[in-house]
């Protein structure tokens, strides 16, 4: 993942638990120290990074990661103060875990995760449902933190207007349920949350999660299991769950998402830009209100892990080559 600092540098995380700053010219700083220990297993490791809205005055920063635990692991979010040094590097200080996904599970898959700060300083946190049967069924259970979108304050507490705050049988941090593995999330120009989650074999979904609503997984889904069998009863709709606003079959395998509100690429104004792992490039969703009018593909010939709009209006993508163990940062802009 990556996030731009106010001075134009990028804060870039690596799955193995490292992080550094990169300058606009592409040079990297020394690694950032003070990061929490991560469980580097399967899809687990250091995940997302986000700045608090008041970062310039407080230095407050958030990271999400697969947290090693006695009986397995789980997605966690830590808050810290980023202290920069004279050499362009820095350290995380006063690190405090403000959110832990429960239950703990001894698995390697579907940790999520994205951190989306809102203008008022609160946070949306997305996670996965840990993939395996039957534990993935807990995406439908309000007492479980699997397969949910959460909404918390900067200290990790549930917001008083969260939809299940008065339900004694529910986790008060839950915003919406029935999600599979959300690795793409951002706010639109009105401050509303949008997500794209991984489907199985077919069925990646664009949603605008609403408070208290159920998005179906794994009872209702497009696509099939990886072995070709039906998911649940094989239904794509019922009266109790929401339909995606848009879905992909075949999948793009989404990771990273940004809302374009800059001037450098005027034809992308108001579009969502989603990273694609399988589609190996950017997927630009041109919107008509809350519906997708059409999509545009920008091939990068690489798996895209995160997408951000830079202060210069260009779009930046972090790519990966798992076989080579390498990664690049790509700048996408109009031809000069």
C-alpha positions in Angstrom: 0.0 0.0 0.0 1.0 3.6 -0.2 -0.1 7.0 1.0 1.1 10.5 0.1 2.6 12.7 2.8 1.8 16.4 2.7 5.4 17.2 1.4 4.8 15.0 -1.6 6.7 11.9 -0.4 5.0 8.5 -0.4 4.7 6.2 2.5 5.0 2.7 1.1 4.4 -0.5 2.9 5.7 -4.0 2.0 3.9 -7.2 2.9 6.9 -8.5 4.8 6.5 -5.8 7.4 8.8 -3.0 6.0 7.9 0.5 5.2 9.8 3.4 3.7 9.3 6.9 2.1 9.8 7.4 -1.6 10.5 10.8 -3.0 8.9 12.1 -6.1 12.1 11.3 -8.0 11.7 7.6 -7.0 14.5 7.4 -4.4 13.7 5.4 -1.2 14.5 6.4 2.3 15.8 4.1 5.0 13.2 1.8 6.4 10.7 3.2 8.9 11.3 1.7 12.4 8.8 0.9 15.1 6.3 -1.0 13.0 4.3 -3.7 14.8 5.1 -7.4 14.4 3.2 -9.0 11.5 2.3 -12.6 10.7 3.9 -13.1 7.2 1.8 -16.1 6.1 -0.1 -16.6 2.9 -1.9 -13.4 2.2 -1.0 -12.0 5.6 1.6 -9.4 6.4 1.7 -5.6 6.6 -1.4 -4.4 4.7 -2.7 -0.8 4.5 -1.5 2.6 5.6 -3.5 5.8 6.0 -3.0 9.3 7.4 -5.3 10.9 9.9 -7.0 14.0 8.6 -5.0 16.1 11.1 -1.7 14.5 10.2 0.1 17.8 9.6 -0.4 18.9 13.1 -0.4 15.5 15.0 1.7 13.1 12.8 -1.0 10.5 13.5 -0.9 7.5 11.1 -2.7 4.2 10.9 -1.5 0.8 9.7 -3.4 -2.5 9.3 -1.7 -5.9 9.4 -2.1 -9.6 10.0 -1.5 -9.8 13.7 0.2 -12.9 15.1 -1.7 -14.4 18.0 -1.4 -17.4 20.3 -4.1 -19.4 18.4 -3.6 -18.0 14.9 -3.9 -14.5 13.6 -6.3 -11.8 12.7 -6.5 -8.3 11.1 -5.5 -5.5 13.4 -5.2 -1.7 13.1 -2.6 0.3 15.0 -2.4 4.0 15.4 1.0 5.7 15.9 2.8 9.0 15.6 5.1 9.2 12.6 8.3 11.1 13.5 10.4 12.1 10.5 14.2 12.4 10.8 16.7 14.6 9.0 17.6 11.9 6.5 14.1 11.4 5.1 13.4 8.3 7.2 11.6 8.1 10.5 10.0 6.0 13.1 6.6 5.1 14.5 6.2 6.1 18.1 3.4 5.6 20.7 2.1 2.6 18.7 -1.3 1.4 20.0 -3.6 -1.3 18.6 -7.0 0.3 18.3 -8.9 -2.5 16.5 -8.7 -6.3 16.5 -10.8 -8.5 14.3 -12.2 -11.4 16.2 -12.4 -14.3 16.4 -8.8 -15.3 16.0 -8.3 -17.9 13.3 -5.4 -20.1 12.3 -5.5 -19.4 8.6 -3.6 -17.8 5.7 -6.3 -16.1 3.6 -8.6 -13.1 3.4 -7.4 -10.6 5.9 -8.7 -7.6 3.8 -7.8 -4.8 4.6 -8.3 -1.1 3.9 -8.4 1.9 6.3 -10.6 4.8 5.1 -10.4 7.9 7.3 -13.3 10.4 7.0 -13.2 14.1 7.2 -14.4 14.1 10.8 -11.5 11.9 11.9 -13.4 8.6 12.2 -12.4 5.4 10.3 -14.0 2.7 8.1 -12.1 -0.6 8.4 -12.6 -3.4 5.9 -11.7 -7.0 6.5 -12.2 -10.5 5.0 -14.1 -13.5 6.2 -11.0 -15.8 6.3 -12.1 -17.8 3.2 -12.3 -21.3 4.7 -15.6 -23.3 5.1 -17.4 -23.2 7.5 -15.8 -20.2 9.2 -16.7 -17.9 6.3 -20.3 -18.4 7.2 -19.6 -16.0 10.1 -19.8 -13.1 7.6 -23.6 -13.4 8.3 -23.3 -13.3 12.1 -23.4 -10.1 14.0 -21.5 -11.5 16.9 -18.5 -12.2 14.6 -16.0 -9.8 13.1 -15.5 -11.8 10.0 -16.7 -10.4 6.6 -17.7 -7.0 7.8 -17.1 -3.3 7.3 -16.5 -1.5 10.6 -16.8 2.2 11.6 -14.8 3.4 14.6 -13.5 6.6 16.1 -9.8 7.5 16.3 -9.4 5.6 19.5 -11.1 2.4 18.2 -14.5 2.9 19.8 -17.8 2.3 18.0 -19.7 5.4 16.9 -22.9 6.2 18.7 -24.9 6.2 15.5 -23.6 2.9 14.2 -26.5 0.6 13.1 -26.1 -2.1 15.8 -25.0 0.0 18.7 -28.1 -0.9 20.7 -28.1 -4.6 19.8 -26.6 -6.6 22.7 -26.0 -9.6 20.3 -23.9 -7.6 17.8 -20.5 -6.1 17.7 -21.2 -2.4 18.0 -18.4 -1.5 15.5 -20.2 -3.2 12.6 -21.3 -0.9 9.8 -22.3 -3.5 7.2 -22.1 -7.3 6.9 -22.0 -10.2 4.3 -18.7 -9.2 2.7 -16.1 -11.6 1.3 -12.7 -10.0 1.2 -12.6 -6.2 0.8 -9.3 -4.9 -0.5 -10.5 -1.8 -2.3 -12.3 1.1 -0.5 -12.4 4.9 -0.8 -14.7 7.9 -0.3 -16.4 9.7 -3.2 -16.7 13.4 -3.6 -19.6 13.5 -1.1 -17.7 11.6 1.6 -19.6 8.3 1.0 -17.8 5.0 1.3 -17.5 2.7 -1.8 -15.9 -0.7 -1.8 -14.9 -3.4 -4.3 -14.6 -6.9 -2.9 -13.2 -10.1 -4.2 -15.7 -12.6 -5.5 -14.8 -16.3 -5.8 -14.6 -17.6 -9.4 -16.7 -14.8 -10.8 -18.5 -12.1 -8.8 -16.1 -9.3 -7.8 -18.5 -6.6 -6.5 -18.8 -2.8 -6.4 -20.9 -1.7 -3.4 -21.7 1.4 -1.5 -22.1 -0.1 1.9 -25.1 1.3 3.8 -25.5 1.1 7.6 -26.9 -2.2 8.8 -27.4 -3.7 5.4 -26.4 -7.3 4.4 -24.4 -7.8 1.2 -25.1 -11.5 1.0 -21.8 -13.5 1.2 -21.7 -16.5 1.3 -25.5 -17.1 1.1 -26.0 -15.0 -2.0 -23.2 -14.5 -4.5 -22.4 -14.3 -8.2 -19.9 -16.8 -9.5 -19.0 -20.3 -8.2 -16.4 -21.9 -5.9 -12.9 -22.4 -7.4 -13.7 -26.1 -7.9 -16.7 -25.2 -10.0 -19.3 -26.1 -7.4 -22.1 -23.8 -6.4 -21.7 -21.3 -3.6 -24.3 -22.2 -1.0 -27.6 -22.8 -2.7 -26.4 -21.1 -5.9 -28.7 -18.1 -5.7 -27.7 -14.6 -6.8 -30.5 -12.6 -5.0 -32.9 -12.8 -2.1 -35.2 -10.3 -0.3 -32.8 -10.0 2.7 -29.6 -9.0 1.0 -28.4 -6.2 -1.2 -27.4 -6.5 -4.9 -24.0 -5.2 -6.0 -24.1 -2.0 -7.9 -21.8 -3.6 -10.5 -20.0 -6.9 -10.7 -17.3 -8.6 -12.8 -17.3 -12.1 -14.3 -14.6 -12.9 -15.1 -13.0 -11.2 -12.2 -10.5 -8.4 -12.1 -9.3 -9.4 -8.5 -9.5 -5.9 -7.0 -6.9 -4.3 -4.8 -6.7 -0.6 -4.1 -9.1 2.1 -5.1 -9.1 5.9 -5.5 -11.7 8.5 -6.4 -10.4 10.9 -9.1 -11.1 14.6 -8.3 -8.0 16.2 -9.8 -7.5 18.3 -13.0 -4.6 16.6 -14.8 -6.9 13.9 -16.4 -10.2 15.8 -16.9 -11.9 12.8 -18.6 -11.5 10.8 -15.4 -13.2 13.4 -13.2 -15.6 11.7 -10.8 -14.4 8.2 -11.8 -13.3 5.4 -9.5 -9.9 3.9 -10.3 -9.5 0.3 -9.1 -6.4 -1.8 -9.2 -6.6 -5.2 -10.8 -4.5 -8.2 -9.8 -5.8 -10.7 -12.4 -6.6 -8.0 -15.0 -3.1 -6.6 -14.4 -3.8 -2.9 -14.7 -6.2 -0.1 -13.8 -10.0 -0.4 -14.1 -11.5 3.1 -14.4 -15.2 3.2 -13.5 -17.0 6.2 -15.2 -20.1 6.9 -13.1 -23.6 8.2 -13.9 -24.9 9.1 -10.5 -24.5 5.9 -8.4 -24.4 3.6 -11.4 -21.5 2.6 -13.6 -21.9 4.1 -17.1 -18.9 2.3 -18.6 -15.5 1.1 -17.6 -12.1 1.7 -19.2 -9.0 -0.5 -18.9 -5.5 0.8 -18.6 -3.1 -2.2 -19.0 0.1 -2.1 -16.9 1.1 -5.7 -17.5 1.5 -6.2 -13.7 -0.5 -7.0 -10.7 -1.7 -3.8 -9.1 -1.9 -3.7 -5.3 -2.8 -0.1 -4.5 -3.9 3.0 -6.3 -3.6 6.7 -5.2 -4.1 10.1 -6.9 -0.9 12.1 -6.3 -0.7 15.8 -5.5 0.3 16.4 -9.1 -3.0 14.9 -10.3 -1.3 11.8 -11.8 -2.4 8.3 -10.7 0.1 6.2 -9.0 -0.1 2.4 -8.8 2.0 -0.1 -6.7 2.5 -3.3 -8.6 3.9 -6.6 -7.6 5.6 -9.6 -9.3 5.2 -12.4 -6.7 7.5 -14.8 -8.6 10.3 -12.4 -8.7 9.6 -10.9 -5.3 9.7 -7.4 -6.8 7.5 -4.3 -6.9 7.4 -1.1 -8.8 5.5 2.2 -8.5 4.0 3.4 -11.8 2.9 6.9 -12.6 0.0 7.2 -15.0 -0.6 10.6 -16.7 -1.6 12.0 -20.1 1.1 12.1 -22.8 3.0 15.4 -22.6 
